[in-house]
Amino acid sequence: MPKVDAKGRVVLPQAIREQLDIAPGTEVQVREEDGEVVIRPEAEPERILERLDRLVDEMASRREEAVPLDATDPAARRHRDAVRRGAKTDSEPDPDTGDETDE
C-alpha cells in the first residue's frame, strides 16, 4: 500500500499509472471528495481528442444500417407527407381540396 512521505508525496502504483496512462510529468488534480482524496490526471486536449477518436471508431464499428423513421412509423409518414404538401400542421385544410389533412 502506498504511503505518504515526509514531503507529502505518494507514489501511484505502476498498474494504475499504466491503466490511466499517467506518464512522468503528467499533471494531476488532487481534491477532497466526501472525506476521501481523489487524484485525477489533468485532461490534455490531445489525449481527449485521441480518446474521442477511439470511441467514435468503436461506435462506428457497432453501428447498424439506419432506417428512416418515416419508413416504419405511420404518424411520421403522415407528417412527412404533410410537410411535402406544404401544410403547416396535420390539422390544417389542404389548400387544394379544403379537406383536413389529419388522417
MOPAC internal coordinates of N, CA, C and O (Angstrom, degrees):
PM7 1SCF
backbone

  N    0.0000 0     0.00 0     0.00 0    0    0    0
  C    1.4483 1     0.00 0     0.00 0    1    0    0
  C    1.5281 1   108.24 1     0.00 0    2    1    0
  O    1.2310 1   120.23 1   -48.26 1    3    2    1
  N    1.3506 1   117.17 1   131.74 1    3    2    1
  C    1.4640 1   119.74 1   179.44 1    5    3    2
  C    1.5258 1   111.50 1   -62.40 1    6    5    3
  O    1.2310 1   121.43 1   -31.00 1    7    6    5
  N    1.3185 1   114.87 1   149.00 1    7    6    5
  C    1.4619 1   121.09 1   178.22 1    9    7    6
  C    1.5215 1   109.15 1  -123.27 1   10    9    7
  O    1.2310 1   121.26 1   -26.02 1   11   10    9
  N    1.3143 1   115.19 1   153.98 1   11   10    9
  C    1.4606 1   121.69 1   175.18 1   13   11   10
  C    1.5200 1   107.32 1   -85.71 1   14   13   11
  O    1.2310 1   120.35 1   -51.72 1   15   14   13
  N    1.3512 1   116.93 1   128.28 1   15   14   13
  C    1.4672 1   118.57 1   179.39 1   17   15   14
  C    1.5336 1   110.18 1   -86.13 1   18   17   15
  O    1.2310 1   120.79 1     2.20 1   19   18   17
  N    1.3215 1   116.10 1  -177.80 1   19   18   17
  C    1.4645 1   122.02 1  -175.67 1   21   19   18
  C    1.5285 1   112.63 1   -61.79 1   22   21   19
  O    1.2310 1   120.02 1   155.39 1   23   22   21
  N    1.3303 1   117.57 1   -24.61 1   23   22   21
  C    1.4634 1   121.22 1   179.34 1   25   23   22
  C    1.5353 1   111.98 1   -94.41 1   26   25   23
  O    1.2310 1   119.92 1  -174.04 1   27   26   25
  N    1.3313 1   117.76 1     5.96 1   27   26   25
  C    1.4610 1   121.56 1   178.26 1   29   27   26
  C    1.5120 1   114.37 1    84.81 1   30   29   27
  O    1.2310 1   119.93 1  -167.31 1   31   30   29
  N    1.3201 1   117.73 1    12.69 1   31   30   29
  C    1.4628 1   121.53 1  -177.80 1   33   31   30
  C    1.5230 1   110.98 1   -89.12 1   34   33   31
  O    1.2310 1   121.33 1   -31.49 1   35   34   33
  N    1.3283 1   115.06 1   148.51 1   35   34   33
  C    1.4641 1   122.65 1   176.65 1   37   35   34
  C    1.5239 1   107.00 1  -131.16 1   38   37   35
  O    1.2310 1   120.27 1   -43.86 1   39   38   37
  N    1.3174 1   117.10 1   136.14 1   39   38   37
  C    1.4597 1   121.26 1   175.45 1   41   39   38
  C    1.5223 1   107.59 1   -93.92 1   42   41   39
  O    1.2310 1   121.03 1   -58.51 1   43   42   41
  N    1.3352 1   115.64 1   121.49 1   43   42   41
  C    1.4618 1   119.48 1   177.67 1   45   43   42
  C    1.5202 1   109.13 1   -75.68 1   46   45   43
  O    1.2310 1   119.62 1   -42.73 1   47   46   45
  N    1.3305 1   118.34 1   137.27 1   47   46   45
  C    1.4624 1   120.44 1   179.14 1   49   47   46
  C    1.5332 1   111.16 1   -58.44 1   50   49   47
  O    1.2310 1   120.92 1   -35.53 1   51   50   49
  N    1.3194 1   115.85 1   144.47 1   51   50   49
  C    1.4585 1   121.93 1  -176.97 1   53   51   50
  C    1.5212 1   112.03 1   -56.39 1   54   53   51
  O    1.2310 1   119.92 1   137.63 1   55   54   53
  N    1.3244 1   117.75 1   -42.37 1   55   54   53
  C    1.4699 1   120.57 1  -178.38 1   57   55   54
  C    1.5309 1   111.12 1   -59.40 1   58   57   55
  O    1.2310 1   120.58 1   139.96 1   59   58   57
  N    1.3153 1   116.50 1   -40.04 1   59   58   57
  C    1.4669 1   120.25 1   179.43 1   61   59   58
  C    1.5211 1   110.44 1   -70.04 1   62   61   59
  O    1.2310 1   120.27 1   138.02 1   63   62   61
  N    1.3345 1   117.09 1   -41.98 1   63   62   61
  C    1.4712 1   120.01 1   178.32 1   65   63   62
  C    1.5218 1   110.55 1   -60.02 1   66   65   63
  O    1.2310 1   120.50 1   137.36 1   67   66   65
  N    1.3230 1   116.64 1   -42.64 1   67   66   65
  C    1.4655 1   119.96 1  -179.76 1   69   67   66
  C    1.5250 1   111.01 1   -67.85 1   70   69   67
  O    1.2310 1   120.50 1   136.21 1   71   70   69
  N    1.3227 1   116.64 1   -43.79 1   71   70   69
  C    1.4598 1   121.07 1  -178.80 1   73   71   70
  C    1.5293 1   111.44 1   -61.12 1   74   73   71
  O    1.2310 1   120.60 1   141.01 1   75   74   73
  N    1.3249 1   116.47 1   -38.99 1   75   74   73
  C    1.4599 1   121.12 1  -177.85 1   77   75   74
  C    1.5202 1   113.30 1   -96.87 1   78   77   75
  O    1.2310 1   120.69 1  -174.30 1   79   78   77
  N    1.3306 1   116.28 1     5.70 1   79   78   77
  C    1.4654 1   122.07 1   178.32 1   81   79   78
  C    1.5295 1   111.08 1    55.86 1   82   81   79
  O    1.2310 1   120.97 1  -132.63 1   83   82   81
  N    1.3289 1   115.74 1    47.37 1   83   82   81
  C    1.4628 1   122.12 1   177.41 1   85   83   82
  C    1.5220 1   107.83 1   -97.84 1   86   85   83
  O    1.2310 1   121.23 1   -73.32 1   87   86   85
  N    1.3245 1   115.26 1   106.68 1   87   86   85
  C    1.4640 1   121.32 1  -178.85 1   89   87   86
  C    1.5248 1   108.99 1   -97.33 1   90   89   87
  O    1.2310 1   120.17 1   -17.00 1   91   90   89
  N    1.3424 1   117.28 1   163.00 1   91   90   89
  C    1.4665 1   119.11 1   175.62 1   93   91   90
  C    1.5262 1   110.27 1   -54.19 1   94   93   91
  O    1.2310 1   120.78 1   -46.15 1   95   94   93
  N    1.3089 1   116.11 1   133.85 1   95   94   93
  C    1.4593 1   121.33 1  -179.41 1   97   95   94
  C    1.5209 1   114.18 1    92.74 1   98   97   95
  O    1.2310 1   120.06 1   170.95 1   99   98   97
  N    1.3326 1   117.49 1    -9.05 1   99   98   97
  C    1.4610 1   120.07 1   178.34 1  101   99   98
  C    1.5248 1   109.42 1   -66.17 1  102  101   99
  O    1.2310 1   120.41 1   -49.96 1  103  102  101
  N    1.3192 1   116.82 1   130.04 1  103  102  101
  C    1.4598 1   120.26 1   176.67 1  105  103  102
  C    1.5252 1   108.59 1   -79.70 1  106  105  103
  O    1.2310 1   121.30 1   -37.40 1  107  106  105
  N    1.3349 1   115.13 1   142.60 1  107  106  105
  C    1.4610 1   119.97 1   179.72 1  109  107  106
  C    1.5222 1   109.52 1  -126.67 1  110  109  107
  O    1.2310 1   121.17 1   -27.58 1  111  110  109
  N    1.3002 1   115.37 1   152.42 1  111  110  109
  C    1.4595 1   121.87 1   172.39 1  113  111  110
  C    1.5192 1   107.03 1   -93.29 1  114  113  111
  O    1.2310 1   120.35 1   -44.18 1  115  114  113
  N    1.3281 1   116.94 1   135.82 1  115  114  113
  C    1.4614 1   121.50 1   177.02 1  117  115  114
  C    1.5193 1   106.60 1  -125.69 1  118  117  115
  O    1.2310 1   121.07 1   -55.49 1  119  118  117
  N    1.3319 1   115.56 1   124.51 1  119  118  117
  C    1.4657 1   118.66 1   178.86 1  121  119  118
  C    1.5196 1   110.41 1  -149.47 1  122  121  119
  O    1.2310 1   121.38 1   -14.05 1  123  122  121
  N    1.3002 1   114.97 1   165.95 1  123  122  121
  C    1.4623 1   121.97 1   176.94 1  125  123  122
  C    1.5252 1   107.63 1   -97.71 1  126  125  123
  O    1.2310 1   121.14 1   -45.40 1  127  126  125
  N    1.3209 1   115.42 1   134.60 1  127  126  125
  C    1.4587 1   120.69 1   178.97 1  129  127  126
  C    1.5210 1   108.56 1  -141.17 1  130  129  127
  O    1.2310 1   120.41 1   -66.19 1  131  130  129
  N    1.3121 1   116.82 1   113.81 1  131  130  129
  C    1.4686 1   122.26 1  -179.55 1  133  131  130
  C    1.5241 1   112.15 1    53.42 1  134  133  131
  O    1.2310 1   120.57 1  -137.10 1  135  134  133
  N    1.3225 1   116.51 1    42.90 1  135  134  133
  C    1.4570 1   120.97 1   176.79 1  137  135  134
  C    1.5160 1   114.77 1    79.30 1  138  137  135
  O    1.2310 1   119.90 1  -171.51 1  139  138  137
  N    1.3244 1   117.79 1     8.49 1  139  138  137
  C    1.4700 1   121.31 1   179.11 1  141  139  138
  C    1.5218 1   109.71 1  -122.60 1  142  141  139
  O    1.2310 1   121.08 1   -25.18 1  143  142  141
  N    1.3188 1   115.54 1   154.82 1  143  142  141
  C    1.4558 1   121.34 1   175.98 1  145  143  142
  C    1.5262 1   107.74 1   -86.98 1  146  145  143
  O    1.2310 1   121.01 1   -50.10 1  147  146  145
  N    1.3248 1   115.67 1   129.90 1  147  146  145
  C    1.4639 1   121.20 1   178.29 1  149  147  146
  C    1.5230 1   107.38 1  -118.49 1  150  149  147
  O    1.2310 1   120.79 1   -53.42 1  151  150  149
  N    1.3312 1   116.10 1   126.58 1  151  150  149
  C    1.4657 1   122.22 1   178.58 1  153  151  150
  C    1.5220 1   107.12 1  -117.63 1  154  153  151
  O    1.2310 1   120.98 1   -55.90 1  155  154  153
  N    1.3380 1   115.74 1   124.10 1  155  154  153
  C    1.4629 1   120.55 1   179.73 1  157  155  154
  C    1.5177 1   109.20 1  -129.76 1  158  157  155
  O    1.2310 1   120.19 1   -40.78 1  159  158  157
  N    1.3356 1   117.25 1   139.22 1  159  158  157
  C    1.4655 1   118.73 1   174.47 1  161  159  158
  C    1.5301 1   109.56 1   -64.05 1  162  161  159
  O    1.2310 1   120.72 1   -40.30 1  163  162  161
  N    1.3135 1   116.23 1   139.70 1  163  162  161
  C    1.4624 1   120.64 1   176.92 1  165  163  162
  C    1.5212 1   107.55 1   -67.47 1  166  165  163
  O    1.2310 1   120.75 1   -47.45 1  167  166  165
  N    1.3090 1   116.18 1   132.55 1  167  166  165
  C    1.4612 1   120.78 1  -177.95 1  169  167  166
  C    1.5241 1   109.78 1   -73.51 1  170  169  167
  O    1.2310 1   120.58 1   -61.30 1  171  170  169
  N    1.3232 1   116.50 1   118.70 1  171  170  169
  C    1.4583 1   122.22 1   176.05 1  173  171  170
  C    1.5250 1   107.43 1   -96.85 1  174  173  171
  O    1.2310 1   119.63 1   -44.23 1  175  174  173
  N    1.3228 1   118.32 1   135.77 1  175  174  173
  C    1.4644 1   120.53 1  -177.49 1  177  175  174
  C    1.5287 1   113.59 1   -52.60 1  178  177  175
  O    1.2310 1   120.06 1   140.09 1  179  178  177
  N    1.3378 1   117.49 1   -39.91 1  179  178  177
  C    1.4626 1   119.69 1  -178.98 1  181  179  178
  C    1.5280 1   110.86 1   -64.08 1  182  181  179
  O    1.2310 1   120.58 1   138.26 1  183  182  181
  N    1.3183 1   116.51 1   -41.74 1  183  182  181
  C    1.4677 1   120.11 1   179.72 1  185  183  182
  C    1.5221 1   111.17 1   -66.83 1  186  185  183
  O    1.2310 1   120.80 1   140.45 1  187  186  185
  N    1.3285 1   116.08 1   -39.55 1  187  186  185
  C    1.4607 1   119.42 1   178.52 1  189  187  186
  C    1.5233 1   109.69 1   -61.19 1  190  189  187
  O    1.2310 1   120.17 1   133.84 1  191  190  189
  N    1.3311 1   117.27 1   -46.16 1  191  190  189
  C    1.4592 1   120.69 1  -179.58 1  193  191  190
  C    1.5246 1   111.75 1   -64.17 1  194  193  191
  O    1.2310 1   120.14 1   139.44 1  195  194  193
  N    1.3261 1   117.34 1   -40.56 1  195  194  193
  C    1.4658 1   120.30 1   177.58 1  197  195  194
  C    1.5253 1   110.75 1   -61.79 1  198  197  195
  O    1.2310 1   120.78 1   136.20 1  199  198  197
  N    1.3257 1   116.11 1   -43.80 1  199  198  197
  C    1.4698 1   120.13 1   179.44 1  201  199  198
  C    1.5300 1   110.62 1   -64.58 1  202  201  199
  O    1.2310 1   120.09 1   138.11 1  203  202  201
  N    1.3254 1   117.44 1   -41.89 1  203  202  201
  C    1.4596 1   120.39 1   177.51 1  205  203  202
  C    1.5221 1   111.20 1   -62.16 1  206  205  203
  O    1.2310 1   120.25 1   138.25 1  207  206  205
  N    1.3325 1   117.13 1   -41.75 1  207  206  205
  C    1.4658 1   120.61 1   177.45 1  209  207  206
  C    1.5213 1   111.00 1   -59.41 1  210  209  207
  O    1.2310 1   120.76 1   136.00 1  211  210  209
  N    1.3482 1   116.15 1   -44.00 1  211  210  209
  C    1.4698 1   119.27 1   178.48 1  213  211  210
  C    1.5215 1   111.16 1   -62.67 1  214  213  211
  O    1.2310 1   120.34 1   137.65 1  215  214  213
  N    1.3353 1   116.95 1   -42.35 1  215  214  213
  C    1.4629 1   120.39 1   179.99 1  217  215  214
  C    1.5251 1   111.56 1   -65.46 1  218  217  215
  O    1.2310 1   120.04 1   139.27 1  219  218  217
  N    1.3271 1   117.52 1   -40.73 1  219  218  217
  C    1.4656 1   120.95 1   178.05 1  221  219  218
  C    1.5226 1   110.01 1   -62.34 1  222  221  219
  O    1.2310 1   120.19 1   134.60 1  223  222  221
  N    1.3252 1   117.25 1   -45.40 1  223  222  221
  C    1.4622 1   120.66 1   178.61 1  225  223  222
  C    1.5194 1   111.19 1   -60.85 1  226  225  223
  O    1.2310 1   120.73 1   137.22 1  227  226  225
  N    1.3321 1   116.21 1   -42.78 1  227  226  225
  C    1.4621 1   120.73 1   179.82 1  229  227  226
  C    1.5295 1   110.91 1   -62.95 1  230  229  227
  O    1.2310 1   120.25 1   134.79 1  231  230  229
  N    1.3201 1   117.12 1   -45.21 1  231  230  229
  C    1.4641 1   120.28 1  -179.19 1  233  231  230
  C    1.5260 1   110.91 1   -68.69 1  234  233  231
  O    1.2310 1   119.97 1   143.35 1  235  234  233
  N    1.3241 1   117.66 1   -36.65 1  235  234  233
  C    1.4622 1   120.77 1   179.29 1  237  235  234
  C    1.5201 1   110.84 1   -64.05 1  238  237  235
  O    1.2310 1   120.23 1   145.31 1  239  238  237
  N    1.3185 1   117.17 1   -34.69 1  239  238  237
  C    1.4638 1   119.69 1   179.92 1  241  239  238
  C    1.5251 1   111.51 1   -70.82 1  242  241  239
  O    1.2310 1   119.98 1   158.49 1  243  242  241
  N    1.3364 1   117.64 1   -21.51 1  243  242  241
  C    1.4677 1   121.65 1   179.49 1  245  243  242
  C    1.5267 1   112.95 1   -94.03 1  246  245  243
  O    1.2310 1   120.50 1   169.99 1  247  246  245
  N    1.3130 1   116.65 1   -10.01 1  247  246  245
  C    1.4612 1   121.14 1  -172.80 1  249  247  246
  C    1.5206 1   111.47 1   -67.70 1  250  249  247
  O    1.2310 1   121.75 1   -41.42 1  251  250  249
  N    1.3170 1   114.27 1   138.58 1  251  250  249
  C    1.4555 1   120.65 1   174.84 1  253  251  250
  C    1.5258 1   107.90 1  -100.17 1  254  253  251
  O    1.2310 1   120.90 1   -13.84 1  255  254  253
  N    1.3163 1   115.88 1   166.16 1  255  254  253
  C    1.4547 1   120.46 1   178.30 1  257  255  254
  C    1.5251 1   109.18 1   -63.68 1  258  257  255
  O    1.2310 1   120.29 1   -51.24 1  259  258  257
  N    1.3123 1   117.04 1   128.76 1  259  258  257
  C    1.4592 1   121.72 1  -178.91 1  261  259  258
  C    1.5233 1   110.27 1   -77.31 1  262  261  259
  O    1.2310 1   120.86 1   -39.54 1  263  262  261
  N    1.3311 1   115.96 1   140.46 1  263  262  261
  C    1.4571 1   122.39 1   176.29 1  265  263  262
  C    1.5235 1   106.81 1  -113.33 1  266  265  263
  O    1.2310 1   119.67 1   -54.83 1  267  266  265
  N    1.3332 1   118.24 1   125.17 1  267  266  265
  C    1.4613 1   119.34 1   179.78 1  269  267  266
  C    1.5231 1   110.87 1   -58.28 1  270  269  267
  O    1.2310 1   120.72 1   -38.10 1  271  270  269
  N    1.3269 1   116.22 1   141.90 1  271  270  269
  C    1.4573 1   121.20 1  -178.47 1  273  271  270
  C    1.5149 1   111.34 1   -58.86 1  274  273  271
  O    1.2310 1   120.19 1   141.40 1  275  274  273
  N    1.3328 1   117.23 1   -38.60 1  275  274  273
  C    1.4588 1   119.01 1  -177.20 1  277  275  274
  C    1.5283 1   112.72 1   -71.13 1  278  277  275
  O    1.2310 1   119.89 1   172.52 1  279  278  277
  N    1.3181 1   117.82 1    -7.48 1  279  278  277
  C    1.4632 1   120.78 1   175.55 1  281  279  278
  C    1.5199 1   111.31 1   -81.97 1  282  281  279
  O    1.2310 1   120.03 1   159.77 1  283  282  281
  N    1.3237 1   117.54 1   -20.23 1  283  282  281
  C    1.4617 1   120.37 1  -175.80 1  285  283  282
  C    1.5183 1   113.89 1  -120.09 1  286  285  283
  O    1.2310 1   119.37 1   159.77 1  287  286  285
  N    1.3275 1   118.81 1   -20.23 1  287  286  285
  C    1.4644 1   121.95 1  -174.12 1  289  287  286
  C    1.5261 1   109.70 1  -111.48 1  290  289  287
  O    1.2310 1   119.91 1   -63.94 1  291  290  289
  N    1.3550 1   117.77 1   116.06 1  291  290  289
  C    1.4686 1   120.00 1  -178.73 1  293  291  290
  C    1.5291 1   113.28 1   -58.94 1  294  293  291
  O    1.2310 1   119.53 1   142.24 1  295  294  293
  N    1.3275 1   118.50 1   -37.76 1  295  294  293
  C    1.4673 1   120.58 1   179.28 1  297  295  294
  C    1.5258 1   110.30 1   -64.96 1  298  297  295
  O    1.2310 1   120.27 1   140.06 1  299  298  297
  N    1.3185 1   117.09 1   -39.94 1  299  298  297
  C    1.4622 1   120.73 1   178.20 1  301  299  298
  C    1.5236 1   110.24 1   -66.00 1  302  301  299
  O    1.2310 1   120.48 1   143.12 1  303  302  301
  N    1.3230 1   116.69 1   -36.88 1  303  302  301
  C    1.4661 1   120.97 1   179.11 1  305  303  302
  C    1.5389 1   110.04 1   -65.44 1  306  305  303
  O    1.2310 1   120.40 1   136.79 1  307  306  305
  N    1.3587 1   116.83 1   -43.21 1  307  306  305
  C    1.4697 1   120.33 1   178.58 1  309  307  306
  C    1.5275 1   110.45 1   -63.18 1  310  309  307
  O    1.2310 1   120.94 1   138.22 1  311  310  309
  N    1.3142 1   115.82 1   -41.78 1  311  310  309
  C    1.4676 1   119.78 1   178.91 1  313  311  310
  C    1.5276 1   110.56 1   -62.60 1  314  313  311
  O    1.2310 1   120.66 1   134.74 1  315  314  313
  N    1.3149 1   116.34 1   -45.26 1  315  314  313
  C    1.4696 1   120.19 1   178.72 1  317  315  314
  C    1.5206 1   110.47 1   -58.54 1  318  317  315
  O    1.2310 1   120.68 1   135.13 1  319  318  317
  N    1.3402 1   116.31 1   -44.87 1  319  318  317
  C    1.4609 1   119.83 1  -179.18 1  321  319  318
  C    1.5278 1   111.37 1   -64.59 1  322  321  319
  O    1.2310 1   120.46 1   141.15 1  323  322  321
  N    1.3353 1   116.72 1   -38.85 1  323  322  321
  C    1.4649 1   120.50 1   178.79 1  325  323  322
  C    1.5243 1   110.44 1   -64.68 1  326  325  323
  O    1.2310 1   120.39 1   137.79 1  327  326  325
  N    1.3099 1   116.86 1   -42.21 1  327  326  325
  C    1.4652 1   120.58 1   178.79 1  329  327  326
  C    1.5169 1   110.10 1   -63.53 1  330  329  327
  O    1.2310 1   120.50 1   139.15 1  331  330  329
  N    1.3136 1   116.64 1   -40.85 1  331  330  329
  C    1.4684 1   119.75 1   179.65 1  333  331  330
  C    1.5291 1   111.25 1   -65.27 1  334  333  331
  O    1.2310 1   120.48 1   148.26 1  335  334  333
  N    1.3473 1   116.69 1   -31.74 1  335  334  333
  C    1.4655 1   120.00 1   177.69 1  337  335  334
  C    1.5202 1   111.42 1   -77.40 1  338  337  335
  O    1.2310 1   120.48 1   169.58 1  339  338  337
  N    1.3256 1   116.69 1   -10.42 1  339  338  337
  C    1.4524 1   120.38 1   179.45 1  341  339  338
  C    1.5094 1   113.39 1    91.70 1  342  341  339
  O    1.2310 1   119.78 1  -170.19 1  343  342  341
  N    1.3249 1   118.02 1     9.81 1  343  342  341
  C    1.4610 1   121.10 1   179.37 1  345  343  342
  C    1.5176 1   109.51 1   -70.68 1  346  345  343
  O    1.2310 1   120.90 1   -33.17 1  347  346  345
  N    1.3539 1   115.89 1   146.83 1  347  346  345
  C    1.4531 1   119.81 1   177.91 1  349  347  346
  C    1.5228 1   110.84 1   -83.03 1  350  349  347
  O    1.2310 1   120.01 1   144.04 1  351  350  349
  N    1.3221 1   117.58 1   -35.96 1  351  350  349
  C    1.4673 1   121.20 1   176.00 1  353  351  350
  C    1.5140 1   107.72 1  -141.54 1  354  353  351
  O    1.2310 1   120.32 1   -11.72 1  355  354  353
  N    1.3172 1   116.99 1   168.28 1  355  354  353
  C    1.4608 1   120.81 1  -179.70 1  357  355  354
  C    1.5235 1   112.46 1   -70.99 1  358  357  355
  O    1.2310 1   118.77 1   163.27 1  359  358  357
  N    1.3392 1   119.96 1   -16.73 1  359  358  357
  C    1.4596 1   121.07 1  -174.85 1  361  359  358
  C    1.5299 1   113.08 1  -102.74 1  362  361  359
  O    1.2310 1   119.13 1  -178.62 1  363  362  361
  N    1.3079 1   119.27 1     1.38 1  363  362  361
  C    1.4555 1   121.30 1   178.29 1  365  363  362
  C    1.5204 1   109.82 1   -80.46 1  366  365  363
  O    1.2310 1   120.46 1   -28.07 1  367  366  365
  N    1.3296 1   116.73 1   151.93 1  367  366  365
  C    1.4667 1   119.33 1   179.11 1  369  367  366
  C    1.5231 1   111.30 1   -65.09 1  370  369  367
  O    1.2310 1   121.31 1   -37.07 1  371  370  369
  N    1.3217 1   115.10 1   142.93 1  371  370  369
  C    1.4592 1   121.27 1   175.25 1  373  371  370
  C    1.5244 1   107.01 1   -68.22 1  374  373  371
  O    1.2310 1   119.26 1   -51.89 1  375  374  373
  N    1.3430 1   119.02 1   128.11 1  375  374  373
  C    1.4644 1   120.43 1  -176.66 1  377  375  374
  C    1.5243 1   113.29 1   -62.90 1  378  377  375
  O    1.2310 1   119.46 1   155.36 1  379  378  377
  N    1.3225 1   118.63 1   -24.64 1  379  378  377
  C    1.4607 1   121.32 1  -178.31 1  381  379  378
  C    1.5188 1   112.28 1   -83.59 1  382  381  379
  O    1.2310 1   120.36 1   139.77 1  383  382  381
  N    1.3398 1   116.93 1   -40.23 1  383  382  381
  C    1.4642 1   120.20 1  -173.27 1  385  383  382
  C    1.5156 1   113.47 1  -110.32 1  386  385  383
  O    1.2310 1   119.40 1   160.10 1  387  386  385
  N    1.3324 1   118.76 1   -19.90 1  387  386  385
  C    1.4544 1   121.70 1  -175.71 1  389  387  386
  C    1.5139 1   112.49 1    81.46 1  390  389  387
  O    1.2310 1   120.05 1   175.87 1  391  390  389
  N    1.3378 1   117.50 1    -4.13 1  391  390  389
  C    1.4641 1   121.76 1   179.91 1  393  391  390
  C    1.5189 1   109.80 1   -76.42 1  394  393  391
  O    1.2310 1   121.36 1   -28.76 1  395  394  393
  N    1.3363 1   115.00 1   151.24 1  395  394  393
  C    1.4640 1   120.28 1   173.26 1  397  395  394
  C    1.5235 1   108.05 1   -65.54 1  398  397  395
  O    1.2310 1   120.32 1   -40.43 1  399  398  397
  N    1.3268 1   117.00 1   139.57 1  399  398  397
  C    1.4649 1   120.30 1  -179.21 1  401  399  398
  C    1.5092 1   112.41 1   -88.13 1  402  401  399
  O    1.2310 1   119.40 1   174.19 1  403  402  401
  N    1.3367 1   118.74 1    -5.81 1  403  402  401
  C    1.4656 1   121.84 1  -179.96 1  405  403  402
  C    1.5146 1   108.12 1   -71.33 1  406  405  403
  O    1.2310 1   120.22 1   -67.26 1  407  406  405
  N    1.3134 1   117.18 1   112.74 1  407  406  405
  C    1.4689 1   121.52 1  -175.60 1  409  407  406
  C    1.4956 1   111.70 1   -95.64 1  410  409  407
  O    1.2310 1   120.10 1   180.00 1  411  410  409

